[in-house]
Amino acid sequence: MNAPKRLPSAPKHTVQGARVLGRISGRPAVFYHSRKAGGILALESAGERVIAQLAELDPRVKSISPQPFALDVITGKVFTTRRDLKYARNARSSIDALRRDYTPDLLVVLHDGRRIIVEVKDPRHALRDDYRQKLETAQRLLTMRGERFLLIPLQYAESAPLVHNTELLALALAHPLAPDVIRAVSEQIDTLLGSNQMTLRDLMPALNLTLREAPALITAGVLEADLARFVLNGRALVRAANGSLRHLELLPLEEVKP
């Protein structure tokens, strides 16, 4: 099946300072620059941004698309442009967008070719019965089309290890260490760590680096840590990753069956 075209972004207003830069569905947009998306993602919540950052970090993910299409859960038709969706709504006797139209939060495409529709929900907010029904219908229709659907519950809290670490690592991914530094540090770590663990506050001075540079060693596959359970700080235990990026496979894709 051909990849759906991304729905064009809604008009955004660029302003200075802390004022709103843009809106999605009437809410202030949350922006994130993604290499896998080929530019800036405009997202509806900080939780969606964390999931997009996890996808950016996850070595299994090839590309990311925000709000890739709209699905009419009554007819099963998919609209890949806002223009087509507008025409379809105008042709209805009643627009009824809240009940009929479903737009996924993200589409991620894996390197093995799998396409996964991602819906991000805060578990603190119970789904309304009508929205739950629309979501279940959308999932069934998308499955019939060969798409895989993944609902990710995420309670956004800045101090939560996964949230804190993801935002640190996403920043480090955008500002990597020089290749010659990575090579030199990798050789030192083989000597310092071997197969053992060490706290960052002990390891980083021994490498003549600061704690602020530790996330870049993790995104480069030099170090690994339990990113979902423990905050990356001086007390965090790390071990040699030996070039592997498996510790960055943090999206719950095991729930998606091949």
N, C-alpha and C positions, 0 to 999 in steps of 0.2 A: 504494500500500500504506500502511495506517495506521501511524503511528509507534508502535513498541512502548513500553509503559509501563516506567518504570525499576524495576528490582528494588529493593525497599526495603532500606535499609542494615541491616547487621548491628548488633546492640546494641553501643553504645559506652559506655565508662566514662570519665567526666570526672574528672580528678584534677589536682593542682597540681604545679608544678615540672617536672622533666624525665621524669617517669614516663609510661608509655604511656597515650595517650588513647583508643586503640581498636585493634582488630585486624581484619585481613582474611585469611581462610584461615590463621589462626594466627600471622600475622606482624604486627608493629606497623604501623599505618596511617600514611600520609603525607597530611597535610591541606593543602588549598589552597582559598581562597575565590575563586569564579569567578562573575562577573556573567552570563556566558553559560550557566552551569549553574543559575543562580538560587539559589546558596548554596554550602555547603562541599562540596568533593569529598573523599571518602576513597579514597586510592589505595594501591597495593601497593608502590610504590618511588619513589625520588627521580627515576628516569628517566621514569616515568609522569607525575610532576608537571611535569617540563620540557616534555613533549609537550602536556600540558593547558595550560600557560602559553603555549606557542607557538600553540595553538589560540585561546586567549584574545586574544592579540595579533594574530592573522592576520585581516585585514579581510574575507576570504572566508568565514569561519566565522560562522554565525548562532547555533548552540547546541552545547553539550557535555553528554553524559550518560556517567557512569561505569558500568561493568558493566551495560549496558542490558537484557540478557536472558541466558538460558542456552539452549544448543542441544544436544539429544541427537543426537549424530552417527550413532547407529545407526538411529533412527526418523525423524530430520529434524524432530522436533517442537521448537517454540520455547516457552519458558516465561518469562513476563514478570513473574511474582511468585515469591517464595521459597516461598509456600504451594503453588502449583501444582507447582513443582519437587519439593518434599518429597513430595507425594502421588504423583507419577510415580515417584520413587525407591522409595517404599514398595510400589508395585505390581510392582516388578521382582523376579525370583527372586534376582538379585544386584544390589546397588546399583551397583557398578563405576563410581563417579563419575569417577575419574581417567581412565578409558578412554573413557567415553561423553559426559560433560558438558563443554561448552566455553562459557566466559563471556568475551566480548571485554573488553579493557581500557577502551575508550572508543567511543562513537558520536558523530561530529561531523556536523552538518547544515550544509550551505553555503547561502548566500543564494540560489543558483540552484536549490535544492531537492535537490541530490544528498546522499545519505546514505552516510557512509563509516565502515565498521567498522575501528577502529585497534587493532593489536596491537603492543606495545612490547617489544622484546627486547634484552638486553645481548649483543652479539656475542662477548664473552669467554666466555660460557657456551654450550657446544654443546647443541643440543636433543636430548633422548633420542629414540630411534627411534619409540617408541610415541607420544610427544607430537607429534613431527613429523607422523606419520601422522594423528593426530587433527586437527591444525591444517590439513593439506591437505584432509582430508575436510570440515571446517567451512567452509573457503574455497570449496570446490566447491558445497556446499549453500547457502551464503549468496549466491553468484553466481547460482544458480538462482532464488533468491527476489528477485533484483533488487538485492541489496545490493552495494556495492563494498567490497573488502577491501584494507587497506593495512598491511603489516608494516614497522615502522620500527625499524631497528637503532640503538640509542643506548647508547654507553658513557659512563656518567655519571662526570664528573670536574669538580670545582668550578672548576678553572683553565682548562678548555676554553672557547674563545671563545663558542661557541653557548650552553653551559650558563651561564657567567658572565653573558653579556649578557641572556639570557632572564630570569634571575632579577632582574636590575637593572630591566629594562623592565617586568616584571610588577608590581614594587613601584611603579614610577613610574606605571603605569596606574591603580593604586589611589589614588595621591596626585598628581593632575594639578596643573599650574600654573593660576592664574586666567586666564580668557579675555582680560582686558585685558593681562596680562603677555605672553601668547602673541601678541596682535596687535602690541604694541609691539616685541617681539623680532623678529617676522617682518619688520617694516619695516627694522629695523637690519641684519638678515642680508642683505637684498637689497643694501644698500649695502656691507657689509663683504665679502661673499663673491661676489655675482654668480654666475658659473658656475664659480668656483674652489673649491679645497679649502683647509682650514685645520685645524691641530691643535686639539683641545679646550682645551689649556692656553693657547693664544693667543687663541682665540675667546671663551671664557666670560668672562674678565676684561673684554674689550672690550664685552661685553653687560651688565656689572655683575652677573653671575651666577656661581655657583660650579660646580665640576665635578659636584657632587652633583645639580644641577638639569638636567644635560645629558640624562639618560635621558628626562625628561619632555618635552623638546623633540623627541626622536626619536619618542616615542609619539604626539605631537600632530601629526606631519607637518611640523614646522618644519625639522628636520635629518634627514639620512640618513647611514648608514655601512654598511660591509661587515660586518654583524653575525655572519655565519657564520665569518669568517676572522680577525677582529682583535678583541682585547679592548677594551672601552670604558674607556679611561683617558686620561690627559693627552696621550699620544702619538697617540691615534686620530685619523685624518683624517675629517672630515665635510664635507658639502656641503649646499646648500639643497635641501630636499625640495619646496618650493613647494606644500605642502598634500597631497602624495601620501603614501599609506601602503603603497605597493608594496614598500618595503624591509622591511616586517613580514610579507610573505608567505613565511614560512620553513618551513611544513609542506611536505613533498615531494609535493604533490598532483598534480604533473605526471605521476606514476606511475599516477594513477587516471584511467582512460579514461572520457570522458563517454558 
